[in-house]
Amino acid sequence: MDAVKVYDTDAHVEESEETFASLKADEHAPRVVAGERRAFWLIEGRTFPRLTGKGVHTFGSPHLRRDAGHVDPERRARVESQELSDPRARLADMDHEGIDVSVVFPTMFLAWPLADNPALVRGMCRAYNDWIAAKCAASGGRIRWVATMPLPDVEGAVAEIEHAAKAGACGVMTLGTAGQMKLDDRRLDPFYAAAQSHALPICVHVGWSYPPISELYDNVYEAMITPFVLPIFMGFSSMLIGGVLERFPRLQVGFFEAGVEWVPYWLDRMERFYKQPPGGSKKSDLPARNPREYVREGRVYFSCELDEARISMVVDAIGDDCILYSSDLPHAHRVFDAIALFRARKDIPEGTKAKILGNGARFFA
């Protein structure tokens, strides 16, 4: 395969107390408390992640053990790389994997809500975005970042887009719902308008965003299977059916960390009921165009895990221009040495491999 600049579109940082140091005067701001086997965030009197009871979820942030140079055996990464306390440690991990450029998402913001006070949520987003901007600035352009947003606080999110664009963000993150709002809710239009005006793509990431679903589960394993991922499918349907891409014709949107094998099935189902609307449907219920057309026109992208067995099948269904490589560095459940394994695969054409590894440069142009 010809040399290609490898663009990782979905890595993560595992936040530390340094992330929110600017909020230390607020008694309700995130702070780390030690548990029996791990550390937790304490925010407004509640601890995160929630490992027991209804609404369980889990994530690696914060770390209980933070001694310099410690290598987490599950993540195979030094704490300095996980927390980006030293960007050089992350660059070393990227070099080991063969990654040229990596785009970083948050970790703890994959759970919603983290706080009830809108002012605190705005402050947490601003603190995170300023902190990650400074860390990425020390990477020589190799580590980029997407901004976290205080949605469903639309006014706060618009202000944060303006701030993040000036600070160098390459995209803005939302989960599959904006709290209990679908992503096609017209109240979100100022948010999309601001992102479009700054040419920042919308990055829809998996996460526990919809409490009525999340609260059904009290098993961490099952919580990772269903309520963590289901909102991104909801977000995909909402964006394509609800007119967001019609109202904002220059907006790009990507869907991250759900893999790519679900896409043909979801599109087939959407197309089936577009062509044969169910009884009782009104014309206003349907998207302006066949949902498949939005993918074909090149503004909708999907990240993939490089070990997914049916990548070639997906390419046959939607093409290879819209599939992105994501590493999930430094999380423990990522695919280790993924690029080397991907390059060795015989079931995927070399040209398709090159596109998947390099398409991120177009999405995050």
C-alpha positions as CSV (number, residue, x, y, z in Angstrom):
1,M,0.0,0.0,0.0
2,D,1.3,3.5,-0.9
3,A,2.4,5.7,1.9
4,V,-0.5,7.6,3.4
5,K,-0.8,10.1,6.2
6,V,-2.6,8.2,8.9
7,Y,-5.3,10.3,10.4
8,D,-6.9,9.0,13.7
9,T,-10.3,10.7,14.1
10,D,-11.2,9.5,17.6
11,A,-8.7,9.3,20.4
12,H,-9.5,10.4,24.0
13,V,-8.0,12.1,27.0
14,E,-8.7,10.9,30.5
15,E,-9.3,14.0,32.5
16,S,-7.4,14.8,35.7
17,E,-7.7,17.5,38.3
18,E,-5.5,19.7,36.2
19,T,-8.3,19.7,33.6
20,F,-10.5,21.7,35.9
21,A,-7.9,23.7,37.8
22,S,-9.4,26.9,36.7
23,L,-12.7,26.1,38.5
24,K,-11.1,25.4,41.9
25,A,-12.9,28.3,43.5
26,D,-16.3,26.6,42.8
27,E,-17.0,24.2,45.6
28,H,-19.2,22.1,43.3
29,A,-16.7,21.8,40.5
30,P,-15.2,18.4,39.7
31,R,-12.7,17.1,42.2
32,V,-11.2,13.6,42.6
33,V,-12.1,11.4,45.5
34,A,-10.5,8.0,46.2
35,G,-12.5,4.8,46.3
36,E,-11.5,1.3,47.4
37,R,-10.2,0.3,44.0
38,R,-10.4,3.4,41.8
39,A,-10.9,7.1,41.9
40,F,-14.1,9.0,41.2
41,W,-15.2,12.4,40.3
42,L,-17.3,14.3,42.8
43,I,-19.6,16.8,41.2
44,E,-22.5,18.5,43.0
45,G,-22.4,15.8,45.6
46,R,-22.6,12.9,43.1
47,T,-19.8,10.6,42.1
48,F,-18.9,9.6,38.5
49,P,-18.7,7.1,37.0
50,R,-21.7,5.3,38.5
51,L,-20.8,1.6,38.9
52,T,-23.9,0.3,40.7
53,G,-27.6,0.9,40.6
54,K,-29.8,2.1,37.8
55,G,-28.1,4.2,35.2
56,V,-24.7,2.6,35.6
57,H,-21.9,3.7,33.4
58,T,-18.1,3.4,33.4
59,F,-15.1,5.3,32.1
60,G,-11.4,5.4,32.9
61,S,-11.2,8.9,34.2
62,P,-10.0,9.8,36.9
63,H,-7.0,7.6,37.8
64,L,-6.3,6.4,41.2
65,R,-2.6,5.8,40.5
66,R,-0.8,8.8,39.0
67,D,2.9,8.2,39.7
68,A,5.0,9.5,36.8
69,G,6.0,6.9,34.3
70,H,3.5,4.3,35.5
71,V,2.3,2.1,32.6
72,D,-1.3,0.9,32.9
73,P,-1.2,-2.7,31.8
74,E,-4.7,-2.6,30.5
75,R,-4.2,0.5,28.4
76,R,-0.5,-0.1,27.6
77,A,0.1,3.6,28.1
78,R,1.8,5.8,30.6
79,V,-0.4,8.0,32.7
80,E,1.2,11.1,31.1
81,S,-0.2,9.9,27.8
82,Q,-3.6,9.0,29.2
83,E,-4.1,12.4,30.8
84,L,-2.0,14.4,28.3
85,S,0.0,15.8,31.2
86,D,2.9,15.4,28.9
87,P,1.9,15.4,25.2
88,R,5.2,13.8,24.3
89,A,4.1,10.6,25.9
90,R,1.0,10.6,23.7
91,L,3.1,11.3,20.6
92,A,5.2,8.3,21.5
93,D,2.1,6.1,21.6
94,M,1.0,7.5,18.3
95,D,4.4,6.7,16.8
96,H,4.2,3.2,18.1
97,E,0.8,2.7,16.4
98,G,1.8,4.5,13.2
99,I,-0.5,7.5,13.6
100,D,0.5,10.8,12.1
101,V,-2.3,13.0,13.4
102,S,-4.8,12.3,16.1
103,V,-8.0,14.0,17.1
104,V,-8.9,13.9,20.8
105,F,-12.3,13.7,22.4
106,P,-13.1,13.9,26.1
107,T,-13.9,10.9,28.3
108,M,-16.0,11.9,31.3
109,F,-18.3,14.1,29.1
110,L,-19.6,10.9,27.5
111,A,-22.0,10.7,30.4
112,W,-25.0,13.1,30.7
113,P,-25.9,14.9,32.9
114,L,-22.7,15.5,34.9
115,A,-24.2,18.5,36.7
116,D,-27.6,20.2,37.1
117,N,-26.4,23.8,37.3
118,P,-26.1,25.2,33.8
119,A,-23.5,27.7,34.9
120,L,-21.3,24.9,36.3
121,V,-21.7,22.9,33.1
122,R,-20.7,25.9,31.0
123,G,-17.7,26.4,33.3
124,M,-16.7,22.7,33.0
125,C,-16.8,22.9,29.2
126,R,-14.9,26.1,29.0
127,A,-12.2,24.7,31.5
128,Y,-11.9,21.5,29.5
129,N,-11.7,23.3,26.1
130,D,-9.1,25.8,27.3
131,W,-7.0,23.0,28.9
132,I,-7.1,20.7,25.9
133,A,-6.3,23.5,23.5
134,A,-3.1,24.3,25.5
135,K,-2.1,20.6,25.6
136,C,-2.6,20.2,21.8
137,A,-0.7,23.3,21.0
138,A,2.4,21.7,22.4
139,S,2.1,18.8,19.9
140,G,3.3,20.5,16.8
141,G,0.0,20.1,15.1
142,R,-0.1,16.3,15.5
143,I,-2.8,16.3,18.2
144,R,-6.0,18.1,17.5
145,W,-9.2,18.4,19.5
146,V,-12.9,18.6,19.3
147,A,-14.7,21.0,21.7
148,T,-17.1,19.7,24.3
149,M,-20.5,21.5,24.5
150,P,-22.9,22.4,27.3
151,L,-25.9,21.0,25.4
152,P,-28.9,21.1,25.7
153,D,-28.0,24.7,26.8
154,V,-28.1,26.1,23.3
155,E,-27.1,29.6,24.2
156,G,-24.1,28.3,26.1
157,A,-23.2,26.0,23.3
158,V,-23.2,28.8,20.7
159,A,-20.9,30.9,22.9
160,E,-18.6,27.9,23.4
161,I,-18.4,27.3,19.6
162,E,-17.3,30.9,19.1
163,H,-14.7,30.5,21.9
164,A,-13.5,27.1,20.7
165,A,-13.2,28.2,17.1
166,K,-10.8,30.9,18.1
167,A,-8.9,28.5,20.4
168,G,-8.3,26.1,17.5
169,A,-10.9,23.4,17.8
170,C,-11.3,21.2,14.7
171,G,-14.8,20.0,15.5
172,V,-17.6,20.1,18.1
173,M,-18.9,17.1,20.0
174,T,-22.4,16.1,20.8
175,L,-23.8,12.8,22.0
176,G,-26.7,11.1,20.1
177,T,-29.2,13.2,21.8
178,A,-28.9,16.7,23.4
179,G,-30.1,15.5,26.7
180,Q,-33.8,14.7,26.1
181,M,-33.8,16.7,22.8
182,K,-33.5,14.9,19.5
183,L,-30.8,16.2,17.3
184,D,-33.2,17.6,14.8
185,D,-35.0,19.7,17.4
186,R,-35.4,23.2,15.9
187,R,-34.2,24.7,19.2
188,L,-30.7,23.4,18.3
189,D,-30.6,25.3,15.0
190,P,-28.5,28.2,16.4
191,F,-25.9,25.6,17.5
192,Y,-25.7,24.1,14.0
193,A,-25.7,27.6,12.4
194,A,-22.7,28.5,14.6
195,A,-20.8,25.3,13.7
196,Q,-21.5,25.8,10.0
197,S,-20.3,29.4,10.1
198,H,-17.0,28.3,11.5
199,A,-16.7,25.3,9.2
200,L,-16.6,23.0,12.3
201,P,-18.0,19.5,11.7
202,I,-20.5,18.1,14.2
203,C,-19.0,15.0,15.9
204,V,-21.7,12.7,17.2
205,H,-20.1,10.4,19.7
206,V,-21.5,7.4,21.6
207,G,-22.3,8.0,25.2
208,W,-25.0,7.8,27.9
209,S,-27.0,10.8,26.8
210,Y,-30.6,9.8,27.3
211,P,-31.6,9.0,30.9
212,P,-34.9,7.2,30.1
213,I,-32.8,4.5,28.4
214,S,-29.8,4.6,30.6
215,E,-31.9,4.3,33.8
216,L,-33.2,0.9,32.6
217,Y,-29.9,-0.7,33.2
218,D,-28.0,-1.7,36.4
219,N,-25.4,-4.0,34.7
220,V,-22.2,-2.3,33.5
221,Y,-21.6,-4.8,30.8
222,E,-25.1,-4.3,29.3
223,A,-24.8,-0.6,29.8
224,M,-21.9,-0.6,27.4
225,I,-23.9,-2.6,24.8
226,T,-27.2,-0.7,24.7
227,P,-27.6,2.7,26.3
228,F,-24.1,3.7,25.4
229,V,-24.5,3.0,21.7
230,L,-28.3,3.3,21.0
231,P,-28.3,7.2,21.1
232,I,-25.9,7.4,18.2
233,F,-28.4,5.5,16.0
234,M,-31.1,7.8,17.2
235,G,-28.9,10.8,16.3
236,F,-28.1,9.5,12.9
237,S,-31.8,9.0,12.1
238,S,-32.7,12.5,13.5
239,M,-30.0,14.3,11.5
240,L,-31.0,12.7,8.2
241,I,-34.8,12.5,8.7
242,G,-35.3,15.8,10.6
243,G,-33.9,18.2,8.0
244,V,-30.7,19.3,9.7
245,L,-28.6,18.7,6.6
246,E,-31.2,20.5,4.4
247,R,-31.3,23.5,6.7
248,F,-27.5,23.7,6.9
249,P,-26.2,22.7,3.5
250,R,-22.5,23.2,4.3
251,L,-22.5,21.3,7.6
252,Q,-20.6,18.0,7.9
253,V,-21.4,15.4,10.5
254,G,-19.6,12.3,11.7
255,F,-20.7,9.4,13.9
256,F,-18.0,8.1,16.2
257,E,-17.1,4.9,18.1
258,A,-20.1,2.8,17.2
259,G,-18.2,1.0,14.4
260,V,-19.5,1.0,10.8
261,E,-21.2,-2.3,10.4
262,W,-24.6,-1.0,11.6
263,V,-24.8,1.6,8.8
264,P,-26.1,-0.5,5.9
265,Y,-28.8,-2.0,8.1
266,W,-29.9,1.4,9.4
267,L,-29.9,3.0,6.0
268,D,-31.8,0.1,4.4
269,R,-34.5,0.4,7.1
270,M,-34.7,4.2,6.6
271,E,-34.9,3.8,2.8
272,R,-37.5,1.0,3.0
273,F,-39.9,3.2,4.9
274,Y,-39.1,6.3,2.9
275,K,-40.1,4.4,-0.3
276,Q,-43.1,2.7,1.4
277,P,-44.2,5.0,4.2
278,P,-46.1,3.2,7.0
279,G,-49.8,3.8,7.3
280,G,-50.7,7.1,8.9
281,S,-47.6,8.8,7.7
282,K,-47.8,12.4,6.5
283,K,-45.5,13.9,3.9
284,S,-44.0,16.1,6.5
285,D,-42.9,13.0,8.5
286,L,-40.5,12.0,5.7
287,P,-37.1,13.5,4.9
288,A,-36.8,15.8,1.9
289,R,-34.7,13.1,0.1
290,N,-34.0,9.4,0.3
291,P,-31.7,9.2,3.4
292,R,-29.1,7.3,1.3
293,E,-28.6,10.4,-0.7
294,Y,-27.2,12.4,2.2
295,V,-24.5,9.8,2.6
296,R,-23.7,9.8,-1.1
297,E,-23.3,13.5,-1.3
298,G,-20.2,13.4,1.0
299,R,-21.2,15.2,4.2
300,V,-21.9,12.2,6.4
301,Y,-19.0,10.2,7.8
302,F,-18.6,7.1,10.1
303,S,-15.6,6.0,12.2
304,C,-14.7,2.3,12.1
305,E,-12.7,-0.1,14.2
306,L,-10.0,-1.6,11.9
307,D,-10.7,-5.2,13.1
308,E,-14.4,-5.1,12.0
309,A,-15.1,-8.2,10.0
310,R,-17.5,-6.7,7.5
311,I,-15.7,-3.6,6.4
312,S,-15.7,-4.7,2.7
313,M,-19.5,-5.3,2.9
314,V,-20.0,-1.8,4.2
315,V,-17.8,-0.4,1.5
316,D,-19.9,-2.1,-1.1
317,A,-23.0,-0.5,0.4
318,I,-21.8,3.1,1.1
319,G,-18.4,3.5,-0.5
320,D,-15.1,4.1,1.1
321,D,-14.9,7.9,1.0
322,C,-17.0,8.3,4.2
323,I,-15.3,5.8,6.5
324,L,-12.8,7.1,9.1
325,Y,-10.1,5.4,11.2
326,S,-10.4,5.8,14.9
327,S,-7.9,4.5,17.4
328,D,-9.7,5.0,20.8
329,L,-6.3,5.7,22.3
330,P,-5.7,5.3,25.3
331,H,-8.8,3.3,26.3
332,A,-8.4,-0.3,27.5
333,H,-10.9,-1.8,25.1
334,R,-9.3,-0.4,21.9
335,V,-7.7,-2.5,19.2
336,F,-4.0,-2.7,19.9
337,D,-1.6,-2.4,16.9
338,A,-4.7,-1.9,14.8
339,I,-3.0,-0.3,11.8
340,A,-0.4,-3.1,11.4
341,L,-3.2,-5.6,11.6
342,F,-5.3,-3.6,9.1
343,R,-2.5,-3.3,6.6
344,A,-2.1,-7.1,6.7
345,R,-5.7,-7.8,5.9
346,K,-6.3,-9.6,2.5
347,D,-10.1,-9.0,2.4
348,I,-9.9,-5.2,1.8
349,P,-8.5,-3.6,-1.3
350,E,-5.3,-1.5,-0.8
351,G,-7.0,1.6,-2.1
352,T,-9.8,1.3,0.4
353,K,-7.3,0.8,3.2
354,A,-5.5,4.0,2.2
355,K,-8.8,6.0,2.1
356,I,-9.9,4.7,5.5
357,L,-6.6,5.6,7.1
358,G,-6.5,9.0,5.4
359,N,-10.1,10.3,5.1
360,G,-9.9,12.1,8.4
361,A,-7.8,14.8,6.8
362,R,-10.9,15.8,4.7
363,F,-13.4,15.5,7.5
364,F,-11.3,17.6,9.8
365,A,-9.9,19.9,7.1
